[in-house]
Amino acid sequence: MSPLVFRNAAFTVLGEAFWGLGAALVASSTVLVVLLRQYGASQTMIGAIVAIESGAILLPQIAGVYLFHSRRKRKVQLLLWHYAIIIPFLFVMGGLAYFADRMSPEAVRWGMLACYTAFVLSIGIIMSAWMDWLAHLFPVEIRGTVTGLSLCASSAAGTGGGLLAGWMIHAYAQAPVYAWLYWASGAVSLLSITVFFLIRDPAADEAEDAPRTDSGMLLRLFRESLRDRNYRAFLVGRILASAGFCVVPFLAIYYMSPAGGGLPEGRLVSYGAAMTAGIAVANLVLGRLGDRRGHRLGILVGIAMQALALAVALVSAGRESCLLAYLATGLATGASWVSGSNLVGSQ
């Protein structure tokens, strides 16, 4: 590994660690669900979280191809997008949480959901461009390892963030604790993006930029991909897996209910940190293993963990059940990220 690649890998791992910490402080599957339920959110509104995360992440990605087409300027453009568009929504949500008691419950829950939608949408716009930018920094032979290490660091820090969020919700129940969490998340996220600025992108020194991709070319490439049997199998498999895992936000509702064990809100958020711990383990192990044995293995492990998470919630309740369900959910999610992205990127 060259000194430049090692430097970029180190800053990628550190930047992802800070981002994971910030994200876990306001995890949508636990913290946002608990907050919305406090202000009267219905089952339908809670279910909308998954729809938002699926649609707002996936559908806008095509826009990134046009907004961030310049390889020389892409690093700066992507990072400034975080500063100006993505992260400010966290501070706005913190403001809504701070003034929540002076607003109607309906305004609070719809305001939070609207801001969360805009937050996820702004991430979706840059998602493909961001992954492509990071991927081109590292040779394909070590890309899975670097991806696994960085996402493991993100999730390991996120485990601490989840535990901290749970403790704060339990200890400061009467204070504007959710506002503090969102503001802290915004501050840590700003630090994360500042670290990414330290990465040295060789493409920034290129004399000529890559030609801009047009819509016709994208359609041709997509049609060519669909002719590949492996690509079709991967696409259908991921669609089915995502559809089957749309119940994750309802795990929080179930385990807080009498049928699921009646766990207190703060404890539920703390137990939810097992999900980020599972993501950390999956990324660390499957990233390296995928470079050696192929990333299809990680996809299969993820599907098995997904089935385990659902089975645990169906047949058991209480603290141990909650921990195991979230742990298996994290293993499934981590496998999807590190193995899925590298399986496609290596083709």
C-alpha positions as CSV (number, residue, x, y, z in Angstrom):
1,M,0.0,0.0,0.0
2,S,1.5,3.3,-1.1
3,P,1.8,6.2,1.4
4,L,-0.9,8.1,-0.4
5,V,-3.4,5.2,-0.3
6,F,-2.6,4.6,3.4
7,R,-3.1,8.3,4.2
8,N,-6.5,8.4,2.4
9,A,-7.5,5.1,4.1
10,A,-6.7,6.5,7.5
11,F,-8.7,9.7,7.0
12,T,-11.6,7.7,5.5
13,V,-11.7,5.5,8.6
14,L,-11.6,8.5,10.9
15,G,-14.1,10.5,9.0
16,E,-16.6,7.6,8.9
17,A,-16.1,7.0,12.6
18,F,-17.2,10.6,13.4
19,W,-20.1,10.3,10.9
20,G,-21.3,7.0,12.5
21,L,-21.2,8.6,16.0
22,G,-23.3,11.5,14.8
23,A,-25.8,9.3,13.0
24,A,-26.3,7.0,16.0
25,L,-27.1,9.9,18.3
26,V,-30.3,10.4,16.4
27,A,-30.9,6.9,14.9
28,S,-34.1,6.8,12.9
29,S,-34.9,3.2,13.9
30,T,-34.9,4.1,17.7
31,V,-34.5,7.8,18.6
32,L,-36.7,9.2,15.9
33,V,-39.3,6.5,16.4
34,V,-39.4,7.2,20.2
35,L,-39.7,11.0,19.6
36,L,-42.5,10.7,17.1
37,R,-44.4,8.3,19.3
38,Q,-44.2,10.8,22.2
39,Y,-46.0,13.3,20.0
40,G,-48.7,10.9,18.8
41,A,-47.3,9.4,15.6
42,S,-49.5,6.7,14.2
43,Q,-48.3,3.3,12.9
44,T,-48.6,4.6,9.4
45,M,-46.3,7.5,10.2
46,I,-43.7,5.2,11.7
47,G,-43.9,2.9,8.7
48,A,-43.3,5.9,6.5
49,I,-39.8,6.1,7.9
50,V,-38.8,3.0,5.9
51,A,-40.5,4.3,2.8
52,I,-38.6,7.6,3.1
53,E,-35.3,5.9,3.6
54,S,-35.9,3.6,0.7
55,G,-37.3,6.0,-1.8
56,A,-35.4,9.2,-0.8
57,I,-32.1,7.4,-0.8
58,L,-32.4,5.4,-4.0
59,L,-34.5,7.5,-6.4
60,P,-32.5,10.7,-6.4
61,Q,-29.1,9.1,-6.9
62,I,-29.4,9.7,-10.7
63,A,-29.2,13.4,-10.0
64,G,-25.7,13.0,-8.5
65,V,-24.4,11.9,-11.9
66,Y,-25.2,15.4,-13.3
67,L,-24.5,17.5,-10.2
68,F,-21.1,15.9,-9.5
69,H,-19.8,14.9,-12.9
70,S,-16.4,16.6,-12.6
71,R,-13.8,14.3,-11.2
72,R,-11.4,17.1,-10.5
73,K,-13.9,19.1,-8.5
74,R,-16.0,16.3,-7.0
75,K,-14.3,16.1,-3.6
76,V,-14.9,19.8,-2.9
77,Q,-18.4,19.7,-4.3
78,L,-19.4,16.6,-2.3
79,L,-18.0,18.0,1.0
80,L,-19.6,21.4,0.5
81,W,-22.9,19.7,-0.2
82,H,-22.7,18.2,3.3
83,Y,-21.9,21.6,4.9
84,A,-24.6,23.6,3.1
85,I,-27.4,21.1,2.5
86,I,-27.3,17.9,4.5
87,I,-26.1,18.8,8.0
88,P,-28.2,21.9,8.5
89,F,-31.3,19.8,8.7
90,L,-30.0,18.2,11.9
91,F,-29.8,21.6,13.5
92,V,-33.3,22.4,12.3
93,M,-34.6,19.2,13.7
94,G,-32.9,20.1,17.0
95,G,-34.7,23.4,17.0
96,L,-38.0,21.7,16.4
97,A,-37.3,19.3,19.3
98,Y,-36.3,22.2,21.6
99,F,-39.5,24.2,21.0
100,A,-41.7,21.0,20.8
101,D,-43.6,21.8,24.0
102,R,-44.6,25.2,22.6
103,M,-46.0,23.7,19.4
104,S,-48.9,21.4,18.7
105,P,-48.1,17.6,18.6
106,E,-49.2,17.5,15.0
107,A,-46.8,20.3,14.0
108,V,-43.9,18.6,15.8
109,R,-44.4,15.2,14.3
110,W,-45.0,16.4,10.8
111,G,-42.2,19.0,11.0
112,M,-39.7,16.3,12.2
113,L,-40.8,13.9,9.5
114,A,-40.6,16.6,6.8
115,C,-37.1,17.6,7.9
116,Y,-36.0,13.9,8.0
117,T,-37.3,13.4,4.5
118,A,-35.3,16.4,3.3
119,F,-32.3,15.1,5.1
120,V,-32.4,11.7,3.6
121,L,-33.3,13.1,0.2
122,S,-30.2,15.3,0.2
123,I,-28.1,12.3,1.1
124,G,-29.7,10.2,-1.6
125,I,-28.7,12.8,-4.2
126,I,-25.0,12.4,-3.5
127,M,-25.0,8.7,-2.5
128,S,-23.8,7.2,-5.8
129,A,-21.3,10.0,-6.4
130,W,-19.9,9.7,-2.9
131,M,-19.4,5.9,-3.1
132,D,-17.8,6.3,-6.6
133,W,-15.5,9.0,-5.3
134,L,-14.3,6.9,-2.3
135,A,-14.0,3.8,-4.5
136,H,-11.7,5.4,-7.0
137,L,-9.3,6.3,-4.2
138,F,-8.4,2.7,-3.5
139,P,-7.2,-0.3,-5.7
140,V,-9.9,-2.9,-6.2
141,E,-7.7,-5.5,-4.4
142,I,-8.0,-3.7,-1.0
143,R,-11.2,-1.8,-1.6
144,G,-13.3,-4.3,0.4
145,T,-10.9,-4.2,3.3
146,V,-10.8,-0.4,3.4
147,T,-14.6,-0.2,3.1
148,G,-15.0,-2.8,5.8
149,L,-12.6,-0.9,8.2
150,S,-14.2,2.5,7.6
151,L,-17.7,1.2,8.0
152,C,-16.7,-0.9,11.0
153,A,-15.2,2.3,12.6
154,S,-18.4,4.1,11.8
155,S,-20.5,1.5,13.4
156,A,-18.3,1.0,16.4
157,A,-18.4,4.7,17.1
158,G,-22.2,4.5,16.5
159,T,-22.5,1.8,19.1
160,G,-21.1,4.3,21.6
161,G,-23.4,7.0,20.3
162,G,-26.4,4.8,20.7
163,L,-25.5,3.9,24.3
164,L,-24.9,7.6,25.0
165,A,-28.3,8.6,23.4
166,G,-30.1,6.0,25.5
167,W,-28.5,7.1,28.7
168,M,-29.3,10.8,28.0
169,I,-33.0,10.0,27.2
170,H,-33.2,8.1,30.5
171,A,-31.3,10.5,32.6
172,Y,-32.7,13.8,31.3
173,A,-36.3,12.8,30.6
174,Q,-37.7,16.2,31.5
175,A,-35.1,18.2,29.6
176,P,-35.0,19.0,25.9
177,V,-32.8,16.0,25.5
178,Y,-33.8,15.3,21.8
179,A,-32.7,18.8,20.9
180,W,-29.3,18.2,22.5
181,L,-29.0,14.9,20.6
182,Y,-29.7,16.5,17.2
183,W,-27.4,19.5,17.8
184,A,-24.6,17.2,19.0
185,S,-25.2,15.0,15.9
186,G,-24.9,18.1,13.7
187,A,-21.7,19.2,15.4
188,V,-20.0,15.8,15.1
189,S,-21.1,15.5,11.5
190,L,-19.4,18.8,10.7
191,L,-16.2,17.4,12.3
192,S,-16.6,14.3,10.2
193,I,-16.7,16.2,6.9
194,T,-13.8,18.4,8.0
195,V,-11.7,15.2,8.3
196,F,-12.6,14.1,4.8
197,F,-11.2,17.4,3.5
198,L,-7.7,16.0,4.5
199,I,-8.0,13.3,1.9
200,R,-5.8,13.9,-1.2
201,D,-7.6,13.1,-4.4
202,P,-5.3,12.3,-7.3
203,A,-8.1,13.3,-9.7
204,A,-7.9,16.9,-8.6
205,D,-4.5,17.2,-10.4
206,E,-5.6,15.8,-13.7
207,A,-5.2,18.1,-16.6
208,E,-8.5,17.1,-18.3
209,D,-11.8,16.2,-16.8
210,A,-13.8,13.1,-17.6
211,P,-16.5,13.6,-20.3
212,R,-19.9,14.3,-18.9
213,T,-22.3,11.3,-18.9
214,D,-25.6,12.0,-20.7
215,S,-29.0,10.3,-20.2
216,G,-28.7,8.2,-23.4
217,M,-25.4,6.7,-22.2
218,L,-26.9,5.9,-18.8
219,L,-29.9,4.2,-20.3
220,R,-27.6,2.2,-22.6
221,L,-25.4,1.1,-19.7
222,F,-28.4,0.1,-17.7
223,R,-29.8,-2.0,-20.5
224,E,-26.4,-3.7,-20.9
225,S,-26.4,-4.4,-17.2
226,L,-29.8,-6.0,-17.3
227,R,-28.5,-8.4,-20.0
228,D,-26.1,-9.8,-17.4
229,R,-27.7,-12.7,-15.5
230,N,-25.7,-12.0,-12.3
231,Y,-26.8,-8.4,-12.3
232,R,-30.5,-9.4,-12.7
233,A,-30.2,-11.9,-9.9
234,F,-28.5,-9.3,-7.6
235,L,-31.1,-6.7,-8.4
236,V,-34.1,-8.9,-7.7
237,G,-32.5,-10.3,-4.6
238,R,-31.8,-6.9,-3.1
239,I,-35.3,-5.7,-3.9
240,L,-36.8,-8.7,-2.1
241,A,-34.5,-8.4,0.8
242,S,-35.3,-4.7,1.2
243,A,-39.0,-5.3,1.0
244,G,-38.7,-8.0,3.7
245,F,-36.9,-5.7,6.0
246,C,-39.3,-2.8,6.0
247,V,-40.4,-3.6,9.5
248,V,-37.3,-2.5,11.3
249,P,-38.8,0.7,12.8
250,F,-41.6,-1.4,14.3
251,L,-39.1,-3.3,16.4
252,A,-38.9,-0.3,18.7
253,I,-42.7,-0.1,19.0
254,Y,-42.9,-3.9,19.6
255,Y,-40.3,-4.0,22.4
256,M,-41.8,-0.9,24.1
257,S,-45.2,-2.5,24.1
258,P,-46.4,-4.9,26.8
259,A,-46.3,-7.8,24.4
260,G,-42.6,-7.1,23.6
261,G,-41.5,-6.7,27.2
262,G,-42.5,-3.0,27.9
263,L,-38.9,-1.7,27.7
264,P,-38.5,1.9,28.8
265,E,-37.6,4.4,26.0
266,G,-34.0,5.1,27.1
267,R,-33.3,1.4,27.6
268,L,-34.7,0.6,24.2
269,V,-32.4,3.2,22.5
270,S,-29.4,1.7,24.4
271,Y,-30.3,-1.8,23.3
272,G,-30.7,-0.5,19.8
273,A,-26.9,0.1,19.9
274,A,-26.6,-3.6,19.3
275,M,-27.6,-2.9,15.7
276,T,-24.6,-0.7,15.1
277,A,-22.3,-3.2,16.9
278,G,-23.6,-5.8,14.5
279,I,-22.9,-3.5,11.5
280,A,-19.4,-3.0,12.8
281,V,-18.7,-6.7,13.1
282,A,-20.2,-7.5,9.6
283,N,-18.1,-4.7,7.9
284,L,-14.9,-5.7,9.6
285,V,-15.2,-9.4,8.9
286,L,-17.0,-9.5,5.6
287,G,-15.0,-6.7,4.0
288,R,-11.7,-8.6,4.4
289,L,-13.3,-12.0,3.8
290,G,-14.9,-10.7,0.6
291,D,-11.6,-9.6,-0.8
292,R,-10.3,-13.1,-0.4
293,R,-13.3,-15.4,-1.0
294,G,-15.7,-13.2,-3.0
295,H,-18.4,-10.8,-1.7
296,R,-21.3,-13.1,-2.5
297,L,-20.7,-14.9,0.8
298,G,-21.4,-11.7,2.6
299,I,-24.7,-11.3,0.9
300,L,-25.8,-14.8,1.9
301,V,-24.7,-14.2,5.5
302,G,-26.7,-11.0,5.5
303,I,-29.9,-12.6,4.3
304,A,-29.6,-15.3,7.0
305,M,-29.2,-12.7,9.7
306,Q,-32.2,-10.8,8.3
307,A,-34.3,-13.9,8.7
308,L,-32.9,-14.5,12.2
309,A,-33.8,-10.9,13.3
310,L,-37.4,-11.3,12.1
311,A,-37.8,-14.8,13.7
312,V,-36.5,-13.6,17.0
313,A,-39.1,-10.7,17.1
314,L,-41.8,-13.1,16.2
315,V,-41.2,-15.7,18.9
316,S,-39.8,-13.9,21.8
317,A,-39.9,-10.7,24.0
318,G,-37.9,-8.9,26.6
319,R,-34.3,-7.6,26.9
320,E,-32.4,-10.5,25.5
321,S,-34.8,-10.8,22.5
322,C,-34.4,-7.1,21.8
323,L,-30.6,-7.3,21.9
324,L,-30.5,-10.3,19.6
325,A,-33.0,-8.8,17.2
326,Y,-31.1,-5.6,16.8
327,L,-27.7,-7.4,16.7
328,A,-29.0,-9.6,13.8
329,T,-30.4,-6.5,12.1
330,G,-27.0,-4.9,12.3
331,L,-25.3,-7.9,10.9
332,A,-27.7,-8.0,8.0
333,T,-27.4,-4.3,7.3
334,G,-23.6,-4.3,7.5
335,A,-23.5,-7.3,5.1
336,S,-25.7,-5.4,2.7
337,W,-23.4,-2.4,2.6
338,V,-20.0,-3.8,2.5
339,S,-20.7,-6.9,0.4
340,G,-23.4,-5.5,-1.8
341,S,-21.4,-2.4,-2.8
342,N,-18.2,-4.3,-3.4
343,L,-20.0,-7.1,-5.3
344,V,-21.3,-4.5,-7.8
345,G,-18.2,-2.4,-7.8
346,S,-15.9,-5.3,-8.6
347,Q,-17.8,-6.3,-11.7
